[in-house]
Amino acid sequence: MIYDTIIIGRGPAGVSAAIYLKRFNLNPLIIAKDDGVLIETEAIDNFYGFGHISGKELVHRGIEHAKNLDISMIEAEVIEIMPLGETFLIKTNEGEYESKSVFLAMGKKKAQLKIATRNKFDGKGVSYCAICDGFFYKNKHIGLVGAGPFMENEYNVLKNFTKELTIFTDGAKLEHQFDGVKVVEDKIIELVGDERLRSVKTQNGEYEVDGLFIALGSQSGMSLSYHLGLEMDEKGFLKVDNFMTNIPGIFAGGDIIGGLLQVSKAVADGASAALAIKKFLDSKK
Ligand SMILES: Cc1cc2nc3c(=O)[nH]c(=O)nc-3n(C[C@H](O)[C@H](O)[C@H](O)COP(=O)(O)OP(=O)(O)OC[C@H]3O[C@@H](n4cnc5c(N)ncnc54)[C@H](O)[C@@H]3O)c2cc1C
């Protein structure tokens, strides 16, 4: 089955877009790995019409609203988006789905190393995208940080470039075993280098690497965007023109495109993006 739009994220931007698309008589699918950042918010006191509501209740009301409209929803982590010409293939840890357009509503959360030097070597040995930068480390020693499906996806790319690969789980337990790969399970305490990254210091040792790929937690909007070659501004927010990114058919809204990082703006983005998506789909008929 080919969906009209696959929406990644069930926060306010994603659900709002789904509600509008469904009411345009289109066929959206929402894929999300969890309820997003609102769940962490004890009280929302500034959303129109509610006065005071917990973040959890607000997000659950949105999801219930979408379910009442029979909008399809899947709980899964999106690992890759592949443009296939006229459609897009969305790969998740649970399966693959195809659509004519995509709406990225993944918020702005990105899993980072929790150390002071975490950004010091970005672009100077530290990368967030194996497909983009793996080639630069051909036959060199690559470190890969992570323990879940996102890390495995990056591993499958990087193993084509080198045999010298070390996985750093940063204190987490590996979800699967990897034959013949060195695994360091200590917590990372420092990234060491001068002009470029030279080594990774953990609680119990120091390991020389030429490059380090961060694939912690799940695929964030930012790392998915790197993989796709989507244009971003200097703060890492996606650049859009009437909610469409530089890849025709891939739209984005909510916190992932920056501006006011609030529920009201995310809801408005979802609605306006749905209209832009409908126009795009109509133009393809
Ligand atoms: C502590 C805190 C307090 C806040 N207080 C307020 C407030 O009082 N008022 C207010 O208006 N705003 C507040 N905000 C901001 C508000 O929560 C955000 O602006 C809003 O949630 C953004 O909506 P969004 O839909 O863009 O993203 P999010 O709500 O972050 O939703 C992102 C969605 O994308 C999904 N996702 C991400 N990556 C993947 C992946 N790889 N695969 C599948 N799914 C994925 C997530 O699971 C989630 O469903 C607060 C935020 C925080 C963190």
The ligand as a Gaussian input file, in Angstrom:
#p B3LYP/6-31G(d) Opt

LIG

0 1
 C       10.462000      20.938000      29.317000
 C        9.654000      21.579000      28.203000
 C        8.629000      22.469000      28.512000
 C        7.858000      23.048000      27.483000
 N        6.822000      23.898000      27.815000
 C        6.040000      24.416000      26.839000
 C        4.925000      25.274000      27.165000
 O        4.643000      25.558000      28.339000
 N        4.167000      25.747000      26.135000
 C        4.427000      25.442000      24.822000
 O        3.674000      25.883000      23.957000
 N        5.487000      24.658000      24.490000
 C        6.286000      24.138000      25.460000
 N        7.364000      23.336000      25.127000
 C        7.709000      23.136000      23.707000
 C        6.807000      22.109000      23.020000
 O        6.806000      20.902000      23.763000
 C        7.319000      21.899000      21.587000
 O        7.398000      23.143000      20.918000
 C        6.407000      20.969000      20.789000
 O        6.211000      19.746000      21.469000
 C        6.991000      20.732000      19.402000
 O        6.175000      19.853000      18.707000
 P        6.723000      18.954000      17.497000
 O        5.518000      18.211000      17.015000
 O        7.497000      19.785000      16.555000
 O        7.785000      17.939000      18.160000
 P        7.694000      16.944000      19.391000
 O        6.552000      17.255000      20.281000
 O        9.059000      16.921000      19.986000
 O        7.403000      15.525000      18.726000
 C        8.393000      14.850000      18.008000
 C        7.863000      13.504000      17.552000
 O        8.786000      12.921000      16.626000
 C        9.004000      11.561000      16.974000
 N       10.319000      11.118000      16.482000
 C       11.530000      11.745000      16.567000
 N       12.480000      11.005000      15.967000
 C       11.860000       9.899000      15.475000
 C       12.314000       8.743000      14.758000
 N       13.574000       8.574000      14.381000
 N       11.404000       7.801000      14.427000
 C       10.088000       7.927000      14.769000
 N        9.607000       9.005000      15.463000
 C       10.492000       9.968000      15.797000
 C        8.900000      11.550000      18.492000
 O        8.671000      10.237000      18.968000
 C        7.678000      12.466000      18.667000
 O        6.491000      11.738000      18.467000
 C        8.142000      22.741000      26.125000
 C        9.175000      21.851000      25.822000
 C        9.929000      21.269000      26.841000
 C       11.030000      20.297000      26.485000

